[in-house]
Amino acid sequence: MKNKKLIGIILGSVLGVMSLGLIIYGVFLLNSNKYIFSQALSKTFNNLTSSIDTFDNNFLIKELNKVDKYKVSTNMDINISGIDSDDFDNADLSMIENINNLKLKGDIYKNKNAGYLDFSVTAGEESLNLNALLQDDKFYFKVKDMMDEFNYINMPVSSDIEITSDDIKLLINHLKNSIPKKMQDSDFTKSKVALNIDNQKFNTTKISLTFNEKKLMNIIISFFEEISEDNKAIALLQKFNPDINKEMIQELISEIKQDDSTLSDDDLFTLSMYVNSSNNPLRTEIYIGSSNNPDSIISNSVSIVFDHYNNKSNHKINAIRCMVNDNSFIEYKEEYTTQTEANLNLTVNNFNQNTNLITVTGNKKVSNDSLSLILDVNVSGTKLGTIEYILNTVTKSKEYKMSLNINLSMEGPEATIKMDNTFYLNEDFPNVDVSGAIEYKENNYNDNENEDWSYDDTEDEDIGL
């Protein structure tokens, strides 16, 4: 009995010491620069992949990926109004009239192996009809009233490489794991930074990692090492080259390792993560400092800043800014008022100045069976026009309508461009007879091909030279 008690005491003491050791190790690990940086980077990449999911979850794209064949019918009209005839000469007025009479309509058919286009363009009483077929490594085309038969051009087309959002996320996942894997805690720097974003103060910890050629090469090696152990990733690469296998990737890694003697220790760029007290990233920053090297293409400091936070209204904000010499060049911001609706703002400033050149504001709404995007475009403070894009379901899983309306105002005249597309799923591919097609050559339709344009110098008059 005493022995059992003694064994229990010893075992309990050992477990207690081990638990204490694990707790101490965990505390040091969770507070290490490398760990915090890695977690913040992972969450930033997760935000990126969620944006990919948002695009991939577009209901039309999902439906088109389910079917082997579909048809798109399109119509486009252009109208210019508000014309003062005194401001234009007859030639310009005639051109505007022709544009207003311009109509484009047609059908596009697509299946796994071919694509067919039947389009017509009319302007008043004039019309042009084009038929085109891409099939069996040949591009066939015929213009009505100009060609009696289809002509073709040899156009070898590689098999379609289908890349899904899951493929992209797979590579992103390996990349985010590769960046910190070869780094030591001493490679990172840490400081306390107070950020002011949208008139809000955020107390953050800034953790930075500066890259040089050697560190980049280590990341590439780490990335390929990860890929070589993932059969799904290898299968993805085989879409581009069927000969790729694990052994080939490992040979490539060995070659890279042998050729690293010429790599430089000079700083290239710095990647910084700004995290709050919960180690959630509020800002991701890539900074490329100006270079004193005369051979460098970088003469200005450039930074790209990604912000992801909740504003005072508790709306989710995603924003990106590109800056040159601390001056904002391009800014894009999404404010999600609900999970499916966001206000958008894009600003392009004059280079190295703080004056707006182009401003685009708008709203987007996404649901399971509809999508709308409405944008106002301003140039140098003057409204240029409105862009409206609507996509919705007509018949569930069978027919979808897409409309694009562009209205432009230009100090008097107004231009309206309207395009309507209807997608029909599982529509049969037409039977196109190209049995009599002839290979296209440039002189096929040269009216003067039989005329002799050769130059005979024997006919020159002898002038005694």
Helices and strands as residue ranges (DSSP letters): H 2-30, H 33-56, H 59-66, E 70-81, G 85-87, H 90-100, E 102-110, E 115-123, E 126-135, E 138-143, E 151-154, H 165-181, G 185-187, E 188-197, E 200-211, H 213-228, H 231-237, H 246-258, E 269-275, E 281-288, E 302-310, E 316-324, E 327-336, E 341-349, E 356-366, E 370-379, E 382-395, E 399-409, E 414-425, E 438-439, G 442-445, G 457-459
